[in-house]
């Protein structure tokens, strides 16, 4: 019986390509159990259908798995049909945020799939591989949703891995790390930047977030020593000097953060890194510690300057906490990123103006997205019940119109139409675009040849850039007149 397992990451449209950390963990875990993983990341390496068919028949696969988010649905569906046509007798499995959110519906919408792995995948995938290898009943494996004839069966939920330190480090040797566009945060742009996950699960209840569909709402943390050991491993084997913590929330446990920072400082290696934080989980001591340990940027989720909107989305942070976190970080010398959203429930035309007012003096790099009712989120269920969702074409579930010429929000709110949501998006952008360009290209960016090379005349076209500029001006005028 073959031990080869093919793991696939479909394409999606966002231009900054991040490595699929989940597949790297899965590959390491099943390899540890004696199976041989193979990775195909269509997001950075498109393969012609005929070439992919040749690859599929080049080996005998124990099973084939796809991991995908909602905005990757269309490509996952296309690949599933292709794979099943070529390998009709090979089990085809899917996992990741979208299938975990609506497993039964995913099986119905992509009939080529045989099995959905729900939630955290390592143990489930290993046991599933063991069942196929030994010929035992997959119905004994927890965390599955699968078809048996005309029936769809769900096995009991899988318990989460309690000791994250027991997991092997992600198997990056199966990836071409130079193909990914992770943020470069050192002067040496040739040095690889790695995505690190120091914890799983977020203890908060934001209505728009679908993270809980994989890791639930219980925070589980790796130890400071285990994270540090992975960093040293990546430094020795890949020359890594830069890394980005992609946890939902790195700053939950202050003691762990401070211990980690001490280990980094004691190493004497000039690491540079970034992390996601929440404004009510940081203080001056923590921010100073991460700065002293090489952190150059911390990203805060603010979402809206309208307190009523934040209450509706269960963000539970105050204006004062937002100001204090940003000002303290700036005083210490940290760069900040600020995530904001438009199109959430409860928003009015004034909400975007309130966001600008709150962040105008304290925001460094303000990033704007459009609220998207991903399946499995509380936002989806509320918007669905209120009749606010205009499309369940999953390929349209993206959070920014920046890289699309025909983008429309997939939902409206009680007070805003889809067009007014787009106006809010561009209105906030219009106040912070210049600041973004100055940070990246210098104060006099309009005189910088690099600005024109890397932004104005970039490969996605001058037309798109011009359209973006017009939208910013138009939204500002509407906001002023409104």
C-alpha positions in Angstrom: 0.0 0.0 0.0 1.3 3.4 -1.0 2.4 5.8 1.7 2.4 8.9 -0.5 0.0 11.7 0.4 -0.6 14.6 -1.9 -1.5 17.9 -0.2 -2.8 20.8 -2.3 -3.3 24.5 -1.7 -5.5 26.2 -4.4 -5.0 29.6 -5.9 -6.5 32.8 -4.6 -6.3 36.3 -6.0 -4.5 38.3 -3.3 -1.1 39.3 -4.7 0.9 38.9 -1.5 1.4 35.1 -1.4 1.9 33.7 2.1 3.2 30.2 2.7 0.4 27.7 3.7 1.5 27.1 7.3 -1.3 24.6 7.9 0.0 22.3 5.1 3.6 22.6 6.5 2.4 21.4 9.9 0.3 18.6 8.3 3.3 17.4 6.2 5.6 17.3 9.2 3.0 15.4 11.3 2.1 12.7 8.7 5.8 12.3 7.9 6.5 11.6 11.5 4.0 8.8 11.3 5.8 7.1 8.4 3.9 8.6 5.4 5.5 10.6 2.6 3.9 13.9 1.9 4.1 15.9 -1.3 3.0 19.5 -1.6 1.5 21.3 -4.6 0.9 25.0 -3.9 -1.1 26.4 -6.9 -1.1 29.8 -5.2 2.6 30.4 -6.1 3.2 27.8 -8.8 0.3 27.5 -11.3 0.4 24.2 -13.3 -1.2 23.6 -16.6 -4.0 21.0 -16.4 -2.3 18.6 -18.7 0.9 18.8 -16.7 -1.0 18.3 -13.5 -2.8 15.2 -14.9 0.6 13.8 -15.8 1.9 14.4 -12.3 -1.2 12.8 -10.7 -0.7 9.5 -12.6 3.1 9.5 -12.0 2.7 8.0 -8.5 0.3 5.8 -6.6 -1.3 8.1 -3.9 -2.8 6.8 -0.7 -5.0 9.9 -0.7 -5.2 13.5 -2.0 -6.1 16.4 0.3 -7.0 20.1 -0.3 -6.9 22.8 2.2 -8.7 26.0 1.4 -10.3 29.3 2.5 -13.7 30.6 1.3 -12.1 32.8 -1.4 -10.3 29.7 -2.8 -13.5 27.8 -3.3 -13.7 28.1 -7.1 -10.2 26.8 -7.7 -10.7 24.1 -5.1 -13.8 23.0 -6.9 -12.1 23.0 -10.3 -9.1 21.0 -9.0 -11.4 18.5 -7.2 -13.2 17.7 -10.5 -9.9 17.3 -12.3 -8.4 15.1 -9.7 -11.4 12.8 -9.4 -11.6 12.4 -13.2 -7.9 11.3 -13.2 -7.9 9.3 -9.9 -11.5 8.1 -9.4 -10.5 5.5 -6.8 -8.2 7.7 -4.7 -9.9 9.2 -1.6 -10.2 13.0 -2.0 -10.2 14.9 1.2 -10.7 18.6 2.0 -10.0 20.7 5.1 -9.3 24.2 6.2 -11.6 27.1 7.2 -14.3 26.8 4.6 -14.9 23.1 4.6 -14.7 23.1 8.4 -17.4 25.8 8.6 -20.0 24.0 6.4 -18.8 20.4 6.0 -22.0 18.9 4.7 -22.7 21.7 2.4 -19.2 21.6 1.0 -19.7 17.9 0.2 -22.9 18.8 -1.7 -21.4 21.7 -3.5 -18.2 19.8 -4.5 -19.5 16.3 -5.3 -16.0 15.2 -6.3 -14.9 15.3 -2.6 -15.2 12.2 -0.5 -14.3 13.4 3.0 -14.1 16.6 5.0 -11.6 16.9 7.9 -13.3 19.2 10.4 -11.1 21.6 12.5 -7.6 21.0 13.6 -6.2 18.5 11.1 -3.0 16.8 12.3 -4.3 13.9 14.3 -7.3 13.4 12.1 -5.3 13.3 8.9 -2.8 10.9 10.5 -5.5 8.5 11.7 -7.3 8.7 8.3 -4.1 7.8 6.5 -3.6 4.9 8.9 -7.2 3.7 8.2 -6.6 3.8 4.5 -3.3 2.1 4.8 -4.6 -0.7 6.9 -8.0 -1.0 5.3 -9.9 -0.2 8.5 -13.2 1.7 8.8 -12.8 5.4 8.6 -16.0 5.8 10.6 -13.9 5.2 13.7 -11.9 8.3 13.0 -13.1 11.4 14.9 -13.5 14.8 13.2 -14.7 13.6 9.8 -17.7 14.3 7.6 -18.0 11.9 4.7 -20.3 10.3 2.2 -21.3 6.7 2.4 -23.6 6.0 -0.5 -26.4 8.6 -0.4 -25.8 9.2 3.3 -23.5 11.9 4.8 -22.0 10.8 8.1 -20.4 13.0 10.8 -18.1 11.3 13.3 -17.7 12.8 16.8 -15.7 16.0 17.2 -11.9 15.6 17.5 -10.3 16.8 20.8 -7.8 19.5 20.3 -4.1 18.9 20.8 -3.3 19.9 24.4 0.5 20.1 24.2 1.4 22.1 21.1 5.1 21.7 22.0 4.7 18.0 21.0 4.1 19.0 17.4 7.1 18.8 15.0 8.2 22.0 13.4 6.5 22.8 10.0 8.2 21.0 7.2 9.4 23.9 5.1 11.7 21.7 3.1 8.7 20.8 0.9 8.3 24.5 -0.2 10.2 27.0 -2.3 10.3 29.8 0.3 11.7 32.3 -2.2 8.3 32.1 -4.1 6.4 33.7 -1.2 5.9 37.5 -0.6 6.1 37.7 3.1 6.8 41.3 4.4 10.5 42.0 4.4 11.4 43.8 7.6 15.2 43.9 7.4 17.5 45.7 5.0 18.5 42.3 3.6 15.7 41.5 1.2 17.4 38.2 0.2 17.0 36.8 3.7 13.9 34.6 4.0 11.0 35.7 6.2 9.1 32.9 7.9 5.5 32.8 9.2 5.4 31.4 12.8 2.5 30.3 14.8 3.1 30.5 18.5 -0.4 29.6 19.6 -3.8 28.3 18.5 -7.2 29.7 19.2 -8.4 33.1 20.2 -10.4 33.6 23.4 -12.5 36.5 21.9 -15.8 36.5 20.2 -15.6 38.9 17.3 -18.6 38.3 15.1 -16.7 38.6 11.8 -13.9 36.1 12.5 -13.9 32.5 11.4 -10.7 31.4 13.2 -12.7 29.4 15.7 -13.9 27.0 12.9 -10.4 25.5 13.0 -9.0 26.2 16.5 -12.1 27.1 18.6 -12.1 29.8 21.1 -9.8 28.3 23.7 -6.3 29.8 23.7 -3.5 27.2 23.5 0.1 28.4 23.6 3.4 26.9 22.7 6.1 27.5 25.4 8.5 30.4 24.9 11.4 27.8 24.8 9.7 25.8 22.0 9.1 28.9 19.9 12.7 30.0 20.4 14.0 26.5 19.4 12.1 26.7 16.1 13.5 30.2 15.5 17.1 28.9 16.1 16.4 25.9 13.8 15.2 28.2 11.0 18.1 30.5 11.5 20.7 27.7 11.3 19.0 25.9 8.4 17.7 28.7 6.3 19.6 31.8 7.5 16.4 33.3 8.8 16.7 36.7 10.5 13.1 37.9 10.0 9.8 36.3 11.1 6.1 37.2 11.4 3.9 35.8 14.1 0.6 35.0 12.4 -1.3 34.1 15.5 -4.7 35.7 15.9 -3.3 37.2 19.1 0.3 36.9 20.2 0.0 39.0 23.4 -2.5 37.0 25.4 0.0 35.7 28.1 2.3 38.4 29.2 4.6 36.1 31.2 5.2 34.0 28.1 5.9 37.0 25.9 8.4 38.4 28.3 10.1 35.0 28.6 10.3 34.7 24.9 11.8 38.2 24.6 14.5 37.4 27.1 15.5 34.3 25.1 15.7 36.3 21.9 17.9 39.0 23.5 20.2 36.4 25.2 20.8 34.8 21.8 22.6 37.9 20.5 21.2 37.3 17.0 19.8 40.4 15.4 16.3 39.0 14.6 13.6 41.4 13.4 9.9 40.4 13.7 6.3 41.4 13.7 3.2 40.2 15.7 -0.5 40.7 16.0 -1.8 42.2 19.2 -5.0 43.5 20.8 -5.0 47.0 22.3 -6.3 45.8 25.7 -3.6 43.1 26.0 -0.5 45.2 25.9 1.2 47.7 28.2 4.4 49.7 28.2 6.4 46.9 29.8 5.4 44.4 27.2 5.8 46.7 24.2 9.3 47.8 25.5 10.2 44.1 25.9 9.3 43.1 22.4 11.0 46.2 21.0 14.2 45.3 22.8 13.9 41.8 21.4 13.9 42.9 17.8 10.2 43.5 17.1 9.8 46.3 14.6 6.1 46.3 14.1 2.9 45.4 16.0 -0.5 45.2 14.3 -3.6 46.1 16.2 -7.2 45.1 15.3 -9.3 48.3 15.8 -11.9 47.6 13.1 -14.0 50.8 13.6 -13.9 54.2 15.3 -17.6 53.9 16.0 -17.9 52.5 19.5 -21.5 51.2 18.8 -20.2 49.3 15.8 -17.4 47.7 17.9 -20.0 46.7 20.4 -22.1 45.1 17.7 -19.1 43.1 16.5 -18.2 42.2 20.1 -14.8 43.8 19.8 -15.0 45.1 23.4 -12.2 47.7 23.3 -12.5 51.4 24.1 -11.3 54.5 22.3 -8.9 55.2 25.1 -7.3 51.7 24.9 -6.8 52.2 21.2 -5.1 55.6 21.7 -3.0 54.4 24.6 -1.7 51.3 22.7 -0.8 53.2 19.6 0.8 56.2 21.3 2.8 54.0 23.7 4.1 51.8 20.8 5.0 54.9 18.8 6.8 56.5 21.8 8.8 53.3 22.3 9.8 53.2 18.6 7.6 50.5 17.3 5.9 50.8 13.9 2.2 50.1 14.1 -0.3 48.6 11.7 -4.0 49.2 12.3 -6.7 46.9 10.8 -10.0 48.6 10.1 -13.2 47.4 8.5 -16.2 48.9 6.8 -19.6 47.3 6.1 -20.2 45.8 9.5 -23.7 45.6 11.1 -24.8 48.8 12.7 -22.6 51.1 10.6 -23.9 54.4 9.3 -22.4 57.0 6.9 -20.8 58.7 9.9 -18.9 55.5 11.1 -16.1 55.9 8.5 -15.7 59.5 9.6 -15.4 58.4 13.2 -12.7 55.9 12.2 -10.7 58.6 10.5 -11.1 61.0 13.4 -9.9 58.4 15.9 -6.9 57.2 13.8 -5.8 60.4 12.0 -3.3 61.4 14.7 -2.2 58.0 16.0 -2.3 55.7 12.9 0.9 54.7 11.2 -0.1 52.2 8.6 -3.9 52.0 8.5 -5.3 49.0 6.5 -8.9 48.9 5.4 -11.0 45.8 4.5 -14.7 45.2 3.8 -16.6 43.0 6.3 -17.3 39.7 4.7 -19.9 37.2 6.2 -17.7 34.1 6.0 -19.7 30.9 6.6 -19.4 29.7 10.2 -19.2 33.3 11.6 -21.8 34.9 13.7 -21.9 37.7 11.2 -23.0 35.3 8.5 -25.9 33.9 10.5 -27.1 37.4 11.5 -26.8 38.8 8.0 -28.5 35.7 6.6 -31.4 36.0 9.0 -31.8 39.7 8.2 -31.7 39.1 4.4 -28.6 41.3 4.0 -26.5 38.8 2.0 -26.8 39.3 -1.8 -24.6 36.4 -2.9 -23.3 33.0 -1.9 -20.9 32.7 -4.7 -18.0 31.8 -2.4 -15.4 33.0 -4.9 -16.7 36.6 -4.3 -16.0 36.4 -0.6 -13.0 38.6 -0.5 -12.4 41.6 1.7 -10.9 44.2 -0.6 -11.8 45.7 -4.1 -8.2 46.8 -4.6 -7.2 44.1 -7.0 -10.5 43.5 -8.7 -12.3 45.5 -11.5 -15.8 44.1 -10.8 -15.8 43.9 -7.0 -19.1 44.2 -5.1 -19.6 43.6 -1.4 -21.5 40.4 -0.8 -23.7 42.0 1.9 -25.2 45.3 2.8 -26.1 46.5 6.3 -29.2 47.9 7.9 -28.1 51.4 7.0 -25.6 51.1 4.1 -26.0 49.9 0.6 -23.2 48.0 -1.2 -22.2 51.2 -3.0 -22.1 53.2 0.3 -19.9 50.5 1.8 -17.5 50.9 -1.1 -17.5 54.7 -0.6 -16.6 54.1 3.1 -13.8 51.9 2.1 -12.2 54.4 -0.3 -13.0 57.3 2.1 -10.9 55.9 4.9 -8.2 54.9 2.4 -8.0 58.5 1.1 -6.8 59.8 4.4 -4.0 57.3 4.9 -2.8 56.5 1.3 -0.2 59.3 1.4 1.1 58.1 4.7 1.5 54.5 3.3 3.5 55.8 0.3 5.7 58.0 2.5 6.5 55.0 4.8 7.5 52.8 1.9 9.0 55.3 -0.6 10.0 58.3 1.4 8.6 61.7 2.2 8.9 62.9 -1.4 7.6 59.7 -2.9 6.2 61.5 -6.0 9.8 62.2 -7.0 11.0 58.6 -6.3 11.6 56.4 -9.4 11.0 53.4 -7.2 7.5 54.6 -6.5 6.7 54.6 -10.2 8.4 51.3 -10.8 6.9 49.4 -7.9 3.4 51.0 -7.6 2.3 53.1 -10.5 3.6 50.9 -13.3 3.5 47.6 -11.5 2.4 44.5 -13.4 -1.2 44.7 -12.5 -1.5 47.8 -14.6 -1.7 51.6 -14.7 -5.4 51.4 -15.4 -6.1 49.8 -12.0 -4.0 52.3 -10.2 -5.7 55.2 -12.0 -9.1 53.7 -11.1 -8.0 53.5 -7.5 -6.9 57.1 -7.4 -10.3 58.2 -8.9 -12.2 56.2 -6.3 -10.2 57.8 -3.5 -10.9 61.3 -4.7 -14.6 60.6 -5.4 -15.1 59.1 -2.0 -13.5 62.0 -0.3 -15.8 64.4 -2.2 -18.8 62.4 -1.3 -17.8 62.3 2.3 -17.3 66.1 2.4 -20.6 66.8 0.7 -22.4 64.2 2.8 
